[in-house]
Protein backbone atom coordinates (compact mmCIF):
# COMPACT_ATOMS: atom_id res chain seq x y z
CA UNK A 1 0.00 0.00 0.00
CA UNK A 2 1.16 3.52 -0.63
CA UNK A 3 3.12 5.05 2.21
CA UNK A 4 1.17 8.32 1.82
CA UNK A 5 -1.70 8.28 4.27
CA UNK A 6 -4.73 10.53 4.47
CA UNK A 7 -2.90 12.58 7.07
CA UNK A 8 0.02 13.07 4.70
CA UNK A 9 -2.25 14.27 1.93
CA UNK A 10 -4.01 16.65 4.33
CA UNK A 11 -0.62 18.07 5.34
CA UNK A 12 0.27 18.65 1.70
CA UNK A 13 -3.00 20.48 1.13
CA UNK A 14 -2.40 22.69 4.15
CA UNK A 15 1.09 23.43 2.91
CA UNK A 16 -0.28 24.51 -0.44
CA UNK A 17 -2.94 26.68 1.21
CA UNK A 18 -0.39 28.40 3.44
CA UNK A 19 1.87 28.97 0.47
CA UNK A 20 -0.94 30.56 -1.51
CA UNK A 21 -1.81 32.94 1.34
CA UNK A 22 1.76 34.02 1.89
CA UNK A 23 2.67 34.25 -1.77
CA UNK A 24 5.63 31.91 -1.20
CA UNK A 25 4.56 29.04 -3.45
CA UNK A 26 7.53 28.63 -5.76
CA UNK A 27 7.90 26.67 -8.94
CA UNK A 28 10.28 24.23 -7.21
CA UNK A 29 7.62 23.42 -4.56
CA UNK A 30 5.07 22.65 -7.22
CA UNK A 31 7.52 20.37 -9.00
CA UNK A 32 8.03 18.50 -5.73
CA UNK A 33 4.28 18.10 -5.35
CA UNK A 34 4.11 16.79 -8.88
CA UNK A 35 6.84 14.28 -8.12
CA UNK A 36 5.01 13.05 -5.00
CA UNK A 37 1.82 12.58 -6.96
CA UNK A 38 3.74 10.56 -9.55
CA UNK A 39 5.25 8.36 -6.87
CA UNK A 40 1.85 7.78 -5.23
CA UNK A 41 0.49 6.68 -8.59
CA UNK A 42 3.43 4.31 -9.08
CA UNK A 43 2.93 2.84 -5.61
CA UNK A 44 -0.74 2.19 -6.36
CA UNK A 45 0.17 0.55 -9.68
CA UNK A 46 2.58 -1.78 -7.86
CA UNK A 47 -0.16 -2.69 -5.38
CA UNK A 48 -2.58 -3.44 -8.22
CA UNK A 49 -0.03 -5.76 -9.84
CA UNK A 50 0.65 -7.49 -6.51
CA UNK A 51 -3.06 -8.02 -5.90
CA UNK A 52 -3.47 -9.49 -9.39
CA UNK A 53 -0.55 -11.86 -8.86
CA UNK A 54 -1.91 -12.92 -5.46
CA UNK A 55 -5.33 -13.71 -6.90
CA UNK A 56 -3.71 -15.70 -9.73
CA UNK A 57 -1.80 -17.78 -7.19
CA UNK A 58 -4.90 -18.33 -5.10
CA UNK A 59 -6.83 -19.40 -8.18
CA UNK A 60 -4.48 -22.36 -8.60
CA UNK A 61 -5.03 -23.68 -5.07
CA UNK A 62 -7.03 -26.77 -4.21
CA UNK A 63 -10.69 -26.64 -3.27
CA UNK A 64 -9.75 -26.71 0.41
CA UNK A 65 -8.42 -23.15 0.12
CA UNK A 66 -11.64 -21.62 -1.24
CA UNK A 67 -12.66 -20.03 2.04
CA UNK A 68 -9.28 -18.28 2.27
CA UNK A 69 -9.65 -17.15 -1.34
CA UNK A 70 -13.04 -15.60 -0.62
CA UNK A 71 -11.67 -13.79 2.42
CA UNK A 72 -8.79 -12.43 0.33
CA UNK A 73 -11.27 -11.23 -2.30
CA UNK A 74 -13.08 -9.29 0.44
CA UNK A 75 -9.79 -7.76 1.58
CA UNK A 76 -9.00 -6.80 -2.03
CA UNK A 77 -12.35 -5.03 -2.23
CA UNK A 78 -11.49 -3.03 0.88
CA UNK A 79 -8.13 -2.07 -0.61
CA UNK A 80 -9.75 -0.88 -3.83
CA UNK A 81 -12.16 1.28 -1.85
CA UNK A 82 -9.25 2.88 -0.01
CA UNK A 83 -7.39 3.46 -3.28
CA UNK A 84 -10.40 5.14 -4.84
CA UNK A 85 -10.66 7.47 -1.82
CA UNK A 86 -6.97 8.27 -2.19
CA UNK A 87 -7.51 8.97 -5.88
CA UNK A 88 -10.21 11.53 -5.01
CA UNK A 89 -7.80 13.25 -2.62
CA UNK A 90 -5.12 13.34 -5.30
CA UNK A 91 -7.50 14.89 -7.81
CA UNK A 92 -8.44 17.55 -5.26
CA UNK A 93 -4.75 18.28 -4.69
CA UNK A 94 -4.17 18.53 -8.44
CA UNK A 95 -6.93 21.11 -8.79
CA UNK A 96 -5.47 23.25 -6.01
CA UNK A 97 -1.97 23.04 -7.49
CA UNK A 98 -3.28 23.98 -10.92
CA UNK A 99 -5.11 26.97 -9.48
CA UNK A 100 -1.97 28.20 -7.69
CA UNK A 101 0.10 27.70 -10.83
CA UNK A 102 -2.23 29.73 -13.00
CA UNK A 103 -2.86 32.48 -10.48
CA UNK A 104 0.85 32.85 -9.68
CA UNK A 105 1.89 33.23 -13.28
CA UNK A 106 4.20 30.21 -13.28
CA UNK A 107 2.82 27.24 -15.21
CA UNK A 108 3.85 23.78 -14.20
CA UNK A 109 2.38 20.70 -15.86
CA UNK A 110 1.02 18.44 -13.13
CA UNK A 111 0.86 14.75 -13.93
CA UNK A 112 -2.55 13.16 -13.95
CA UNK A 113 -3.04 10.76 -11.03
CA UNK A 114 -3.02 7.04 -11.64
CA UNK A 115 -6.61 5.87 -12.20
CA UNK A 116 -7.44 2.76 -10.16
CA UNK A 117 -9.78 0.40 -12.05
CA UNK A 118 -13.15 -0.42 -10.52
CA UNK A 119 -12.03 -3.99 -9.92
CA UNK A 120 -9.12 -6.34 -10.49
CA UNK A 121 -9.67 -8.78 -13.36
CA UNK A 122 -9.53 -12.25 -11.78
CA UNK A 123 -11.22 -14.13 -14.61
CA UNK A 124 -8.39 -14.29 -17.14
CA UNK A 125 -9.00 -17.12 -19.56
CA UNK A 126 -12.66 -17.47 -18.60
CA UNK A 127 -15.66 -16.62 -20.78
CA UNK A 128 -16.87 -13.07 -20.16
CA UNK A 129 -20.47 -13.16 -18.94
CA UNK A 130 -21.90 -9.71 -18.15
CA UNK A 131 -22.53 -9.31 -14.44
CA UNK A 132 -21.26 -12.80 -13.52
CA UNK A 133 -17.94 -13.66 -11.88
CA UNK A 134 -17.89 -17.46 -12.21
CA UNK A 135 -15.08 -18.08 -9.75
CA UNK A 136 -16.56 -15.82 -7.10
CA UNK A 137 -19.99 -17.42 -7.55
CA UNK A 138 -18.49 -20.88 -7.06
CA UNK A 139 -16.43 -19.82 -4.04
CA UNK A 140 -19.37 -18.20 -2.25
CA UNK A 141 -21.57 -21.24 -2.88
CA UNK A 142 -18.91 -23.58 -1.53
CA UNK A 143 -18.48 -21.48 1.60
CA UNK A 144 -22.25 -21.60 2.16
CA UNK A 145 -21.99 -25.39 2.38
CA UNK A 146 -19.26 -25.11 5.00
CA UNK A 147 -21.52 -22.77 6.94
CA UNK A 148 -24.45 -25.17 6.73
CA UNK A 149 -26.40 -22.76 4.52
CA UNK A 150 -27.47 -25.47 2.12
CA UNK A 151 -30.40 -23.71 0.46
CA UNK A 152 -28.19 -20.75 -0.43
CA UNK A 153 -25.50 -23.13 -1.68
CA UNK A 154 -27.99 -24.92 -3.96
CA UNK A 155 -29.16 -21.62 -5.44
CA UNK A 156 -25.56 -20.48 -6.00
CA UNK A 157 -24.39 -23.71 -7.62
CA UNK A 158 -27.47 -23.85 -9.84
CA UNK A 159 -26.66 -20.30 -10.98
CA UNK A 160 -23.10 -21.43 -11.62
CA UNK A 161 -24.34 -24.28 -13.82
CA UNK A 162 -26.73 -21.91 -15.59
CA UNK A 163 -24.22 -19.18 -16.38
CA UNK A 164 -20.87 -20.99 -16.17
CA UNK A 165 -21.75 -24.51 -17.24
CA UNK A 166 -18.77 -24.68 -19.59
CA UNK A 167 -16.30 -24.15 -16.74
CA UNK A 168 -14.15 -27.03 -15.47
CA UNK A 169 -15.83 -27.00 -12.04
CA UNK A 170 -19.30 -27.75 -13.39
CA UNK A 171 -19.19 -31.39 -12.25
CA UNK A 172 -18.09 -30.26 -8.78
CA UNK A 173 -21.00 -27.82 -8.67
CA UNK A 174 -23.42 -30.64 -9.48
CA UNK A 175 -21.84 -32.83 -6.80
CA UNK A 176 -22.18 -30.14 -4.13
CA UNK A 177 -25.83 -29.60 -5.00
CA UNK A 178 -26.38 -33.31 -4.33
CA UNK A 179 -24.32 -33.08 -1.15
CA UNK A 180 -26.45 -30.16 0.04
CA UNK A 181 -29.67 -32.13 -0.47
CA UNK A 182 -28.09 -35.12 1.28
CA UNK A 183 -27.10 -32.95 4.27
CA UNK A 184 -30.70 -31.73 4.49
CA UNK A 185 -31.89 -35.39 4.41
CA UNK A 186 -33.71 -34.79 1.13
CA UNK A 187 -32.41 -38.08 -0.20
CA UNK A 188 -34.54 -38.46 -3.34
CA UNK A 189 -33.39 -35.05 -4.59
CA UNK A 190 -29.81 -35.94 -3.68
CA UNK A 191 -30.02 -39.13 -5.75
CA UNK A 192 -31.38 -37.16 -8.72
CA UNK A 193 -28.48 -34.69 -8.59
CA UNK A 194 -25.83 -37.40 -8.24
CA UNK A 195 -27.41 -39.29 -11.14
CA UNK A 196 -27.11 -36.15 -13.28
CA UNK A 197 -23.41 -35.99 -12.46
CA UNK A 198 -22.96 -39.63 -13.52
CA UNK A 199 -24.91 -39.04 -16.71
CA UNK A 200 -23.31 -35.76 -17.81
CA UNK A 201 -19.69 -35.97 -16.59
CA UNK A 202 -18.13 -39.27 -17.63
CA UNK A 203 -14.61 -38.15 -16.72
CA UNK A 204 -15.38 -36.49 -13.40
CA UNK A 205 -13.27 -37.33 -10.35
CA UNK A 206 -16.47 -36.97 -8.32
CA UNK A 207 -18.13 -40.07 -9.81
CA UNK A 208 -16.98 -42.46 -7.06
CA UNK A 209 -18.16 -40.02 -4.40
CA UNK A 210 -21.49 -39.61 -6.18
CA UNK A 211 -22.04 -43.39 -6.31
CA UNK A 212 -21.26 -43.73 -2.62
CA UNK A 213 -23.72 -41.00 -1.68
CA UNK A 214 -26.39 -42.54 -3.93
CA UNK A 215 -25.97 -45.86 -2.11
CA UNK A 216 -26.12 -44.15 1.28
CA UNK A 217 -29.23 -42.26 0.21
CA UNK A 218 -30.88 -45.55 -0.76
CA UNK A 219 -30.04 -46.87 2.68
CA UNK A 220 -31.62 -43.86 4.33
CA UNK A 221 -34.75 -44.40 2.24
CA UNK A 222 -34.89 -48.06 3.26
CA UNK A 223 -34.15 -49.29 -0.28
CA UNK A 224 -31.59 -51.91 0.77
CA UNK A 225 -31.39 -53.80 -2.54
CA UNK A 226 -30.70 -50.59 -4.49
CA UNK A 227 -28.11 -49.60 -1.90
CA UNK A 228 -26.33 -52.97 -2.14
CA UNK A 229 -26.32 -52.91 -5.94
CA UNK A 230 -24.85 -49.39 -5.95
CA UNK A 231 -22.15 -50.26 -3.41
CA UNK A 232 -21.17 -53.24 -5.58
CA UNK A 233 -21.10 -51.09 -8.70
CA UNK A 234 -18.78 -48.67 -6.92
CA UNK A 235 -16.39 -51.49 -5.95
CA UNK A 236 -16.40 -52.88 -9.50
CA UNK A 237 -16.00 -49.60 -11.40
CA UNK A 238 -13.69 -47.63 -9.09
CA UNK A 239 -11.42 -50.13 -7.29
CA UNK A 240 -8.69 -48.64 -5.15
CA UNK A 241 -10.60 -45.48 -4.31
CA UNK A 242 -11.43 -44.50 -0.74
CA UNK A 243 -15.12 -44.72 -1.60
CA UNK A 244 -14.68 -48.28 -2.91
CA UNK A 245 -13.02 -49.32 0.35
CA UNK A 246 -15.90 -47.77 2.28
CA UNK A 247 -18.35 -49.60 0.02
CA UNK A 248 -16.62 -52.92 0.77
CA UNK A 249 -17.17 -52.34 4.47
CA UNK A 250 -20.82 -51.51 3.86
CA UNK A 251 -21.32 -54.66 1.75
CA UNK A 252 -20.22 -56.78 4.70
CA UNK A 253 -23.40 -55.67 6.44
CA UNK A 254 -25.46 -57.34 3.69
CA UNK A 255 -23.80 -60.75 4.03
Steps between C-alpha positions, in 0.01 A plus 500: 500500500616852437696653784305827461213496745197725520683705760792549263273620223324738740839642601589558136173683443560721802849574376363608165234717665755672723726557203219659302413738785857608555591523134796266557393213275797459269537304182738256673234419765245423234745272322551313827125460538483369147773249576317377812181453304692298241651280768160442664364390164794263451450353847133435425591336168741267682226409748258425216755268338568327833129447561459353151792263553364394840158421356662301217691292754190445709307393192735204458445368853300191586134513594594493868633856471178653364398659828838675523463613139161655572637681804788636291252620237319694774829653614579596139165677480586700811836596351338619178259716698791660684686558173199668344474733802869580463446570131230756587741672739768509232262655249406766755869573557558525125224758465646714778850479352369594157317799644814623679707450186267703283437775752871537580604538140731198500362203307603154601353192334364274773484131420159341498451260792502128439141383444417189704266264311163418653612143560791265443445256213514153658331312217783484247439217258134465596200585282379855562140491622357845579437540871627151592832414664505120467781438746352726765157340455650154549706606802206662679280196437766266635543710813123488556526121522773528762274734694207260479305741279393229260207676334721796411769262375251321272383830352860614444617177338192486278581855386856387436376215280261737323751773421835319521412148393798483265747553785715212627332503843153425365511136614610613847209744511258218419658281768466769767135554413445129567706523818287792619178303449658201675599717799140622522381134492318560172630171367287462186615841375858411591479181293364697203790747513765229535342311210530814286870516582545136394305559181660828390862479622656170396852612591423666832711416805180536703334190351615261775382744766167541322445122487578466869254773594233346275542168682485671839189689393335171403584368844342801665187446291486134602574377146756238605520311169569821305759599759678163476501506120647852499770413754598202283507715188732742678739218597499361145540828310731697731727250680773649714309816584417598857131478414544144369666396826212655693255317274673168575445558870135583439450185289610288795182611674294333225666159534 
